[in-house]
Amino acid sequence: MFSPEGPRLSELVAQALSSVERGYDLLAPKFDHTPFRTPDSVLDATVSALLDSGSYGTGLDVCCGTGAGVDVLRQVCRDTVTGVDFSAGMLDVARARTRPAGPEVSWVRADARALPFGPEFDLAVSFGAFGHFLPREMPRLFAQVYGALRPGGRFVFPVVAPPRPGSVTHAMLLGFDTAMRVRNAVWRPPFVMYYRAVRFGDLWHGLERAGFRVAFWPLPEFGRRRDGSPKVRLIVAERPED
């Protein structure tokens, strides 16, 4: 749900009729008051899992938005942290936020499908960004992240179990995606934002094809579904050592 500090309906309409980049420039000042931001509970659980998994030097937040993932990295990385996003408005908000003491942060405006980095990061994260990439773009995205990691580096992101078909949540997400597809069929420029969960198997196989070794870590804070599968898990994709 949108909080009272969130965007008005007219602002959401203006965003939806823009390109992805322009839409997020418009939404940026109020983005943290929308349901599009990853919940703090997921961010905190990610921090806990990463702190338990070892030591990291440099970190990269892919599609960083207003910097929630950067705040995760600053709690688990010793050295420097970089946030990259192609929305100038989101980066402006991220830069302006007051943060506690921690590793130095750099902000880079760039498209995640063409990252301007060599293999210089030990850990990359991403939160809630995959709905902005078409399925055919995912291999390129994964390849770019792979190329930005040092051997042994990890690409980590949370995945929520998809809602049951027939549930209210499933119907809402299906309706949203359908409306966006209709909008993109009749209006230009397209606005790519699809919020039905990316299938776990597709993510797994796509990351493996990019060269990663893939594992998943259940986040116990969120419990399990009736079939015993985790409600929320971290995908942990590791670039093998040379």
Backbone torsions as a table, in degrees:
resi	resn	phi	psi	omega
1	MET	NA	151.5	177.5
2	PHE	-84.9	136.8	176.2
3	SER	-80.8	167.6	177.9
4	PRO	-59.1	-24.6	179.3
5	GLU	-83.2	-3.2	-177.3
6	GLY	-77.5	-179.8	-176.8
7	PRO	-69.9	148.3	173.3
8	ARG	-75.9	164.5	-180.0
9	LEU	-58.4	-40.5	-179.6
10	SER	-63.0	-35.2	178.7
11	GLU	-70.3	-38.2	177.5
12	LEU	-65.9	-37.9	178.0
13	VAL	-64.2	-44.2	178.7
14	ALA	-60.8	-39.3	178.1
15	GLN	-64.0	-47.1	-175.1
16	ALA	-65.7	-23.5	-179.8
17	LEU	-93.8	6.9	179.1
18	SER	-103.7	179.1	168.4
19	SER	-72.7	167.9	177.8
20	VAL	-58.9	-46.5	-177.9
21	GLU	-62.1	-51.4	-179.0
22	ARG	-65.8	-38.2	179.4
23	GLY	-60.4	-41.1	179.8
24	TYR	-77.9	-26.4	169.9
25	ASP	-59.3	-42.6	-179.2
26	LEU	-69.8	-38.9	-175.3
27	LEU	-79.4	-20.6	-168.9
28	ALA	-48.7	-47.2	-176.0
29	PRO	-61.4	-22.7	-177.5
30	LYS	-117.7	9.0	-173.7
31	PHE	-59.5	-39.6	-176.7
32	ASP	-68.3	-7.4	177.7
33	HIS	-108.3	25.4	178.6
34	THR	-120.7	161.8	175.8
35	PRO	-74.3	-2.4	179.0
36	PHE	-74.7	-22.5	179.3
37	ARG	-74.8	137.9	177.8
38	THR	-61.4	130.6	-177.8
39	PRO	-60.5	147.8	178.6
40	ASP	-58.3	-32.6	-179.1
41	SER	-61.5	-38.2	178.4
42	VAL	-71.5	-41.3	178.4
43	LEU	-62.1	-44.9	-178.4
44	ASP	-65.6	-39.3	178.6
45	ALA	-66.1	-35.1	177.1
46	THR	-65.2	-43.4	176.7
47	VAL	-57.2	-47.3	-178.1
48	SER	-60.4	-44.1	-179.1
49	ALA	-65.3	-40.1	-179.0
50	LEU	-70.7	-37.5	177.7
51	LEU	-63.9	-31.6	179.3
52	ASP	-79.5	-11.9	-169.9
53	SER	-96.8	-8.2	-178.6
54	GLY	139.7	-163.7	-175.5
55	SER	-113.0	138.8	-179.7
56	TYR	-126.4	144.8	178.2
57	GLY	-94.2	-77.8	-176.9
58	THR	-103.7	146.3	-176.1
59	GLY	-129.8	149.5	179.1
60	LEU	-129.7	126.3	173.5
61	ASP	-100.8	110.9	-176.6
62	VAL	-86.8	123.9	-173.9
63	CYS	61.3	62.3	-167.5
64	CYS	-74.1	-19.3	-178.2
65	GLY	57.1	-129.8	-179.0
66	THR	-87.1	6.6	168.0
67	GLY	102.2	16.5	179.5
68	ALA	-63.1	-40.2	178.5
69	GLY	-69.7	-31.7	174.9
70	VAL	-62.0	-38.7	177.9
71	ASP	-65.5	-33.3	173.2
72	VAL	-63.0	-49.7	-177.4
73	LEU	-62.1	-37.2	-178.5
74	ARG	-66.6	-17.2	176.8
75	GLN	-89.6	-14.1	-175.7
76	VAL	-122.3	-10.1	-178.3
77	CYS	-105.3	142.1	-178.7
78	ARG	-83.1	-34.1	-166.3
79	ASP	-104.0	-110.5	-176.5
80	THR	-109.4	159.3	-179.7
81	VAL	-131.2	140.2	179.5
82	THR	-126.7	134.2	172.7
83	GLY	-110.6	132.8	179.8
84	VAL	-125.9	133.5	178.6
85	ASP	-156.2	155.5	179.7
86	PHE	-97.9	0.2	176.8
87	SER	-94.7	114.9	178.0
88	ALA	-62.9	-35.8	179.9
89	GLY	-65.0	-42.5	178.4
90	MET	-64.9	-41.0	178.8
91	LEU	-65.0	-37.2	177.8
92	ASP	-60.7	-43.9	178.5
93	VAL	-65.3	-41.9	179.7
94	ALA	-60.6	-44.2	-179.5
95	ARG	-63.3	-34.1	-173.4
96	ALA	-80.4	-13.7	-177.4
97	ARG	-70.1	141.0	175.9
98	THR	-83.3	129.6	-177.7
99	ARG	-126.4	148.2	176.4
100	PRO	-68.1	170.5	-180.0
101	ALA	-58.3	143.6	-179.0
102	GLY	172.9	-169.6	-179.3
103	PRO	-59.0	151.3	177.6
104	GLU	-63.1	142.8	-179.0
105	VAL	-116.1	134.7	171.2
106	SER	-113.9	143.7	179.4
107	TRP	-117.3	129.5	-175.6
108	VAL	-127.9	128.0	174.6
109	ARG	-90.9	115.7	-178.2
110	ALA	-164.9	160.4	176.1
111	ASP	-85.1	131.4	-179.2
112	ALA	-63.5	-17.7	178.0
113	ARG	-82.8	-2.5	177.6
114	ALA	-148.3	66.4	-175.6
115	LEU	-68.8	134.4	-177.2
116	PRO	-89.5	45.8	-176.3
117	PHE	-131.6	150.1	166.5
118	GLY	-90.7	-167.7	179.9
119	PRO	-76.8	84.1	-172.0
120	GLU	-127.6	3.2	-176.3
121	PHE	-117.0	145.8	176.4
122	ASP	-91.3	-24.8	-175.8
123	LEU	-147.3	131.2	172.7
124	ALA	-122.3	141.8	176.4
125	VAL	-130.5	162.5	172.8
126	SER	-154.3	140.2	-176.2
127	PHE	-131.0	114.0	171.2
128	GLY	69.5	22.9	-173.6
129	ALA	-101.4	-17.4	-167.8
130	PHE	-69.5	-19.3	176.8
131	GLY	-67.0	-10.6	179.5
132	HIS	-95.8	9.0	178.6
133	PHE	-122.9	133.1	175.1
134	LEU	-70.5	154.3	-178.7
135	PRO	-52.3	-37.5	-178.3
136	ARG	-70.3	-15.2	179.8
137	GLU	-89.8	-14.9	-175.0
138	MET	-62.7	-41.3	178.3
139	PRO	-58.2	-39.6	178.9
140	ARG	-66.6	-40.7	178.3
141	LEU	-60.5	-48.3	-179.0
142	PHE	-63.5	-38.3	179.0
143	ALA	-64.6	-37.6	179.0
144	GLN	-65.8	-43.0	178.4
145	VAL	-65.8	-41.8	177.4
146	TYR	-55.4	-43.8	-178.4
147	GLY	-69.9	-20.0	179.9
148	ALA	-88.9	-8.6	-178.4
149	LEU	-97.0	143.7	169.7
150	ARG	-70.3	156.8	171.4
151	PRO	-53.6	131.2	-175.3
152	GLY	90.6	-8.4	179.1
153	GLY	-72.3	158.6	-176.6
154	ARG	-121.9	143.8	170.9
155	PHE	-112.0	117.6	-170.8
156	VAL	-126.2	134.7	175.9
157	PHE	-156.3	148.4	-179.7
158	PRO	-83.0	148.3	175.4
159	VAL	-132.4	126.8	177.5
160	VAL	-91.6	136.6	178.2
161	ALA	-57.8	138.3	-178.5
162	PRO	-65.3	147.2	178.2
163	PRO	-67.5	153.6	179.2
164	ARG	-64.8	135.5	172.7
165	PRO	-55.6	134.8	-177.5
166	GLY	95.1	-13.2	178.6
167	SER	-78.4	163.1	179.4
168	VAL	-62.1	-41.7	-179.5
169	THR	-63.3	-42.9	178.7
170	HIS	-61.3	-42.6	-179.8
171	ALA	-64.3	-39.8	179.7
172	MET	-64.8	-45.2	-179.2
173	LEU	-67.4	-39.6	177.3
174	LEU	-62.8	-42.3	178.2
175	GLY	-63.5	-40.9	178.6
176	PHE	-63.0	-47.9	-179.1
177	ASP	-62.6	-39.1	178.9
178	THR	-63.7	-43.6	178.7
179	ALA	-62.0	-39.6	179.4
180	MET	-67.3	-37.1	179.1
181	ARG	-67.5	-39.0	176.0
182	VAL	-64.4	-45.0	178.4
183	ARG	-56.8	-44.1	-177.1
184	ASN	-72.8	-20.9	177.3
185	ALA	-77.0	-23.6	-173.9
186	VAL	-118.2	-4.1	-173.2
187	TRP	-137.9	139.5	175.9
188	ARG	-124.9	145.7	2.1
189	PRO	-75.5	160.8	179.0
190	PRO	-69.1	153.2	173.9
191	PHE	-122.3	102.6	-175.8
192	VAL	-87.0	107.4	176.5
193	MET	-156.3	98.0	-178.9
194	TYR	-120.7	125.3	-169.0
195	TYR	-109.3	4.1	168.9
196	ARG	-68.3	143.2	-173.6
197	ALA	-60.2	136.3	171.4
198	VAL	-68.0	134.7	-175.1
199	ARG	-65.0	135.0	-176.4
200	PHE	-55.7	-45.4	-179.1
201	GLY	-62.1	-38.2	179.2
202	ASP	-64.9	-41.2	177.1
203	LEU	-62.5	-47.3	-177.8
204	TRP	-56.9	-52.8	-175.9
205	HIS	-68.8	-35.4	177.7
206	GLY	-63.8	-41.0	177.8
207	LEU	-67.6	-40.5	177.7
208	GLU	-62.7	-40.4	178.9
209	ARG	-64.6	-28.8	177.2
210	ALA	-76.1	-9.1	178.2
211	GLY	111.5	-3.8	-177.5
212	PHE	-77.8	152.7	161.8
213	ARG	-94.1	129.6	-168.5
214	VAL	-116.2	136.4	172.7
215	ALA	-139.0	168.6	172.6
216	PHE	-131.7	145.9	178.5
217	TRP	-117.4	115.1	174.1
218	PRO	-62.2	143.9	173.4
219	LEU	-100.1	100.6	-171.2
220	PRO	-64.6	-18.5	-179.9
221	GLU	-58.8	-22.8	-173.5
222	PHE	-105.4	-0.8	174.9
223	GLY	76.2	-164.9	-177.2
224	ARG	-130.7	158.6	176.5
225	ARG	-80.8	176.0	-177.9
226	ARG	-61.2	-29.9	179.5
227	ASP	-82.7	1.9	178.1
228	GLY	92.2	-7.7	-179.7
229	SER	-78.1	150.7	-179.3
230	PRO	-64.9	143.7	174.4
231	LYS	-71.7	-35.4	178.1
232	VAL	-137.8	137.5	177.6
233	ARG	-139.8	158.8	171.6
234	LEU	-97.4	130.1	167.4
235	ILE	-84.1	126.3	-178.8
236	VAL	-120.3	106.0	-178.4
237	ALA	-108.8	119.6	-174.1
238	GLU	-110.2	131.7	172.2
239	ARG	-76.8	121.7	-176.7
240	PRO	-62.0	152.4	174.0
241	GLU	-65.0	144.2	178.0
242	ASP	-66.3	NA	NA
